[in-house]
């Protein structure tokens, strides 16, 4: 019955521009990704939800492939 978990691709997301002056909703989305300050990097699984957030905030972020094994 148990599903085997397969290793998922991961992305490293870095906040490279200040969120000052951006819409409040964008600042809330940054917090949802776990980004709190400039040059802060987080590793997230490459899911459709994360891709959507990255697309919406692309003008503030730098994204690169982080390999497999994201939590």
LINKAHU-V280476 format. One record per pair of residues at least 6 apart in sequence whose ideal C-beta (glycine too) atoms are under 8 Angstrom apart, sorted by the first residue. I is the first residue (numbers start at 1). GAP is how many residues later the second one is. Records with the same first field share a line. If there is no record, write none. Layout:
BEGIN
I=GAP  GAP
END
This chain:
BEGIN
7=61  62
8=37  38  39  60  61  62
9=36  37  56  58  59  61
10=33  34  35  36  55  56  57  58  59  60
11=32  33  34  35  39  43  52  53  54  55  59
12=29  30  31  51  52  53  54
13=20  22  28  29  30  31  37  41  48  49  50
14=25  26  27  47  48  49
15=15  20  22  23  24  25  45  46
16=22  23  44  45  46
17=21  42  43  44
18=20
19=7  8  11  41
22=38
26=30  31  34
29=24  27  28
30=6  27  30
32=21
33=9  11  17  20  24
34=8  10
35=7  26
43=23  27  28
44=6  26
45=25  26
46=24
54=7  9
END
